[in-house]
Amino acid sequence: MSDKALRGISVRRRMPYLTQSAFGVTFTQESGAQVWGEPERGGIALHFARLGLEAVADAFERWTTPEANQQCYRVDKFKLFRRVFGIFNITNVATENPNAVAEVIAPNLVVYRNSATIQWVMTPNNLAHELGHKLDGRAGFGIKKLGSLQATLDDTSKGGGNSLHISYSRQGMAEGRDYLRKRAHEQGKISDGGDTATYSPLVVEGVSRLPISIDPEYAEFVPGRYLFFDVAQNRFSMWRSAVYTPWGGENARIDTLVINETADPTETAADAFLNWVRDGETNGYARNSFYDATDETNAALWRTFFNNNIGMFLRNAVIYGIGMVQFYQSTGLIPPSPIATSTNFATNYVLRLAPQELDATSFGSSSTLPTTVAIYGWLDANGILGDGVSTYWLLIANGLNLLLWIAAGGIAHDENQVKAQLEITDGTVAQLNPARDYSDVDIVTIIGV
C-alpha cells in the first residue's frame, strides 16, 4: 500500500477523535448499522457531520464575540458549543425509516437506515436543523415550553406570533428561493470533461432543475453551495469515486436551508435555527439566509426575532446543563441548602417553570417528583390558586436539579417553618423565569469565563 493511501487511512481514523474532542460529540453505531468513517459512505457522513457541527459553533461565536469583546472576554467556540449542548452521541441505528434521516432523542441524535442496506447520511444543514431541536429542548429546561424556541415562536411579546411565521410557514427563509426550501435538492448532472467535471442541468419530466438564468449564483459550481464541492471541486475523478457516488450518484446536490417543511412549531423552530446559523456566514461569498421572495416581508422579522432571543436560548441551555439548582445557588438567588424538605406530596398537581397558571409554564405532573422534595422558598400568590386551597407557591427542586413552582397544597410541609423564611422577592422570581430577556451580564454564563 502506498504512503499516500496509508496517510489517508490514518487521517480518516483520527478525524472522529479530533471532532469528538472539540465538540464533545461521540460517534457511535448499533450492531448492523453503518460504521462512522468506514467504508467510504461512512467517511462522507463524518465529513458532513463535522461541517454541520462547525457551522453551528461558528454561528455561536459570531453572535457572542461582540458582547464578549466589550467586556474583555475571549470566546472559545468549541468550549461554547459544549456548554450549550452538553456531551452527547450521534448514533447510526439499524432501525429503518424511509421518511426521516435523523431525530433527536434527548440528549442524543440518532441517524436511521433508509433501507436494509443503506444508512441515511445527514447533510451539514440537516445536522444544524437537528441541533435546533436539541437547543429547543434545553432552552426550555428539558421541555419545549417557557423559554424554548417553540414557545417563543408564538409569543407576540417576544416578536413571535403569526406575523412572524404565518401559520408556521418558511416565508423569509432560504434566501427567498423556493428550491432551497426542498431538502437535498438535486440540481445538476456531473459528466467527464477530461478529469474536469462538466455540469449540465438535471432534467426531470422535461423540466430543468437548474435555477433560473437571472440567478447565476446557483448556475454553476460555487464553493460552499454544493455538497462535496469543498472536497471534489471540479475534479471529475473525485465526483465519480466511491467516496461520493454511493451517496449522490451522478447528481450534484445543494444543501438546502429547509429540512422539514411541516407546518408546526417544532419543525419551524428547527428550520429557523438552521437559517440563523447560516445567515451572515461568509464562505468566499456573502450568505443571506433570511431573505424575502416576492410578496414576502418576513426576513427582517426573523432577524429581529433571533437578535432579541438567541441570547435567552443560549443562556437557558447553559444553565440547564449546569443544573438549575446549582447555578442559582452559586449566584446567591436561592439559599445554599433547602429551607425544608418533604416526603409527602400529592401526585396530581402541576409543576411550573414560573408561578403562573398558564399552559406555557406547565412542566408536567408532581407524580414525577423524587422521594424527598427539597423546598427553597415561598411566594404569596395574591389569591387562591387553581386547587381552591393554596394561597402561596412553593419553590422546589425536582430530580433533574430544576427549580419548579407548585401550589402549596401539593406538598405536605410546616407552613410556619417555611414562612419564617423571607419571602422570595419579585426580582428573584423574574431572574428565575426562563423567559426573561437576555441581558449583557448573561454573556459570562454563556461563554463560561
N, C-alpha and C positions, 0 to 999 in steps of 0.2 A: 504494500500500500504506500502511496506517495506521501511525502511530508505534508503537502498541501491537504490531502484527504484527512491525514491524522489531525492536523490543526483544526480542520472543520469539525471533526467529531469532538475534539476537546472543547472548542468554543460552545458547541451545542449542549454538551453536558454541563458546562459551567453556568450557562445562561439561566437555567431555572434557579440556581442557588443565589446568584447575584440579584436577580429580580426579587426573590423571596426575602432576602436580607434587607433590600432597600424599602420595600413596600409592606413588609410584614404579612405577605401572602404565601401560602403553601399550595403548590400544585400537586394534586393527588388524583388517583383514579381507582375506580372499583375494579374488581376482577371482571374481565371480559370487555372493559372499556378501553378506549384509545389511551396509550401512554403519552404523557406530555413530552414533547421534544423528539420523540422517535416513534415510528419512522418519519418520512417526510411530511405527511399531513399533520402529525403532531408538532413538527418543527414550525410550520407556518402558524399553527394555532397559538403556540407560545410566543411567537414574534408579534402577532396581532394583539395578544393579551398585554404584552409589555407596552406596546404603543398606547393602548387604551388606559392603562394604569398611569402612564407618564402624562398623558393629556390631562387627566383629572388632577394630578399633582401640580402640573404647570398652571392650571386654572386657579387652584387654591393659592399658589404662590403669587400669581398676578394680582389677585384681589387683596391679599393680606399685606403685601410688601409696602405699598404707600403708607398705610397706617403704622406699620412696624417701623419704617424709616423715620417717621415723625417722632416716634418715641425711642429712637436709637436702639432698636432691636433688629436682629438678623433672622430671616426666615430660612429654615431648612425644609425644603419641600417634601422630602421623604419622611422626616420626623412628623411634619404636619399631617401628611396623608395617614400615617399610622395612628396619630392622636384622634383624627376624625373617624376613621373606620375601624380601629382596633385590629387585632390579629384575626385572620380568617382564612378559610380554604377555598380554592376553586377546584371543584372535583368533577372529572369526567365520570358520568354514571352510565350503567348499562341499560337503564330504562329508555325505551323508545318513545319519542314524542315527535311525530312528524310536523306538528304545528308550532312548536316553541323551541328555540335554540337553547335558552338558559333561563334560570329562575333563581331568585333569592329565597333561600330557606334559612332564615336568620340563625346564626350570623354569617352563614356561608353562601357561596354561589355554586349551583350545580349546572353542568352542561350535559344535555341529553344526547341520545343517539337519534339520528334521522331515520335509520333503518337497522336491520340486524347486523349490518357490516360497516356502516358509516357513522362516525361521530360528528355531531354538529361542530362547527368552528365559529366562535364568536369573532366578529369584526371588532376593530378598536372602538367604534361608536356603539356597537352592541354592548360591549363591556361598560362603557361610560353610562349607558342607559340603565344597566343593571345596578351599577353603583348609585345611580339616582334613587332606585328603590331602597337600597341599603341605607343611604343618608336619610331618606324619608322616615324610615322606622326609628333610627337613632335620634333624629331631631325631635321626635315625639316621645322620647324616653321609652321606646320599646313598642309603641303603638302609633298608628297614624292619626293622632288626634291633635290636641293643643300643641302648637309649636312645630308641627310637622309640615312638610311641603304640601301634602294633601289638604290639611285643614286651612293652611294659609292661602292656598289657591282659591278657596271660596270665601275668604274673609275680606269683605269690601273695605274694612278699616285698614287693611294691610296692602291694599292695591289689587286684591283678588276680585273674584266675582265674575259674572257673565260678561261684563265689559272687557275683561282681560282675555278670557279664553273662548267666549261664545259657545256655550254648551260643550266645553272640553274639546274644541277644535284645535288644529295646529296652525291657525292663522297667525302670521307674523314670524313663524319658524321656518327653518330650512332654506334660508336665503331667498325666500319668496318664490322658490322653484318647485313646481308640483312633483317633478321626477326625483327630487331629493326628499320627498315625503313617502317614498316607496322603498322598503327595506331591500338592501343589496341589489340596487338597480343595475341590470346588465345593459351595457351601453354600446360596446363595440366588439368586433371580431379581430383577433390578432393573427396576422399572417407573416410568413417568412419573406423577408426582403433582403436576403443575403446576410443573415445573422443580425439584421437591423429590423426590428419589428415594424411591420406596416399595420395601419389601423383603418378599419372601414366600418361604417355604421352597421349595427346589428339590425336586421330587418325581420320583424315578426308579423306574420299575417299581412304582408305588404306595407307595413308601417315602420319607418326608421325610428330607432330609439335614440338616435343622436339628437342632442338638444338643437333647438332652432339656430339658424345661422347667425342671428344677431347676438347670440350668447357664446362668443368664441372661447370663453374661459373653459368650457367643457367640450369643445370641439376637437381637442387633440390631447395627447398625453401632457398633463401638467403636474409637476411634483406635488404630492400630497392629496391630489384629487382621486387617484386610482389606487385601489388596494394592490399591494405588492409592487407598485412602481418604485418605491423607495429602495427596493432590492434589485428589481429587474431592469428598471429604466427602459431603454429601447433595445436591450439585448434579447433577441428572439429565443436564443438558447435557454435563457432563464425562464421565459414565459412558458415554453413547451416542456420544461423539465418536470420531473416527478415531484419537485417541491411545490409547484403551483397547480399543475393540471388536475390532480385529484380533487382540488378544492374548486377551481374556477373553470376548468376545461379550457376551451379556446377563447373564451369571452373575458373581456375586462369588465370590472365592476367598480362602481362608485360606492364608497362607504357613506350611506345616506344619513340624513340628520333627523329622521323619524324612524323609530324601530318598531313601534306598535301603534297602529292608527285607531285603536279602540277609544271611543269617546267616553271615557270615565276619568275620575280624578287620579286614580292610581297610575295609569299609563301616561296621561297628560303631564303629570308631575315629573315622571322619569324622562320623557322626551324634552320637557322644558329644561331640566337639568342638563341633559346632553347638549342642547343648543347653547346654554350658558357656558358650558365647558369650552365649546368651540368658538363662541363669539369673541371677537377681538384677538383671536390667535393669529400669529404670523408664522408662516412656514414657507418663506420665499415669496409670499404674496399676502395681501390683507384678506382676512376672512371675516365675513359679516353675517353670522348665522341668523340673528334676529333681523329680518328684512321683510318689507311688505311686498306682496304681489299686488296686482291690480285690484283696487277696491278694498284692500286690507289696510288697517290702521293700528295693528296690534304690536308691531315690533317695539316701538318706543315704550309701550306699556310693560312688555316683558322685561326690557332692560331696567326700567324703574323698579319693577317688582323684585328682581334679583339684587339690584343695588341696595334696596331698602331691607331685604330679608335674608340674604345669604349669610350675613354675619350671625343672625339668630340661629339659623340652621347649624352652622359650624360650631357655635358656642354650645348649643344643646347637645350635639353629638359628642363633643369632647367631655362635657360633664357627665353624660350618660356612661361613657367609657370609664371615667374615673370612679364613678359611684356617687350618686346624688347626695347621700348622707355624708360621705367622707369629704366631698368637695365643700358643701356648705358648712360643715364643722370647721374646715380649715380656714374659711373666710369669717368665722365667728357669727354667722347668721343664726345658727342653731346651737344649743349647748353641746359640749363635748360628750355628754352621756345623756341618756333618756331621763326625763323628769318623772316617769312612771313606766311600768310595764303591766301587761295583762295577758292572761292565758284563757280568757273567757270573752268571746265575741260572737255576734250574730253573723250568719253566713249569707244573708240576703241583702246586705247593704251595698251601696255603690261607692267604690273608691274613686277619688277625683284628683286630677292634676292641679286644680285650683279650687278654692272654696266657693264655687258657684254651681248651681243646679242646672247645668247646660249639657247638651249632648257632647259638645266639643271637649268638655272637661272629664267625661266619664272614662275610667280606667278599668272597668270590669267589676267583678264581684268581690266582696270581702271573704268569700269562700276560699280565695287563693292566698290568704294571709298565712304567715308561718305560725307555728305552735305558740310562740311567745311574741307578742306585739309590743314594740317599743314606741312610747309616746314622747314627742319632742316639744309639744306646745299646744296652746288652745287659742281660739279666736271667737269672739262674740259674733253670732250670726245676724244680730239685729232683727230677730223674729223667729218664728217656729219653722223648722226645716221640713222637708218633704215626708219625713217619717211621722210627723204630727206630734213628736215628743221633744226632740232636741232643740235647744236654743243656742248652741255653740258647736263649733267644729273642733276636731282633734287633728293635729298634725302627727302622722305616724309613719313608720318605715315598713315596707313590705320585704319579702325575702330576696329581692333583687337590689337592695340598697337604694330604693327610690323613696322619696318623700311624697306622701299622698295625704289627701284630706278625707275625713269620714265624719258623718254626723255623730255627735257624741253618744247617742243612744245605741250605736252599733258596737261599742267597746265597753265592757264592764270595767269601771275604774272608780277611784275615790275622787269625787268632784272637788272636795275641799283641798285635797292634796294637789290636784292638777291646777286649780285656780289660785293656789297660794303662790304659784309662779307668775311672773309678769306675763300679761297677755302679749301675744305676737303682734308687733306693730304693723300698720298698713304698709310701711316701707319695706319691711321684711317679706310680707305677703307678695308685694309686687316683684321683689327680687327673686322669689321662688317660682314665679309664674313662668312656665316655658315659653309663653307667647310675648314676654316683654321684649321691647325693641332692643336691637344691638346698640351698645354704647362703646366709646373708644376705649374704655377700661377693659372691655371683653377681649381685646387683642392679646393680652397677656395669657388669658385662659386658653385661647385658641392655639397659639403657637408654642405655649409651654416654656416660657423663658425662666 
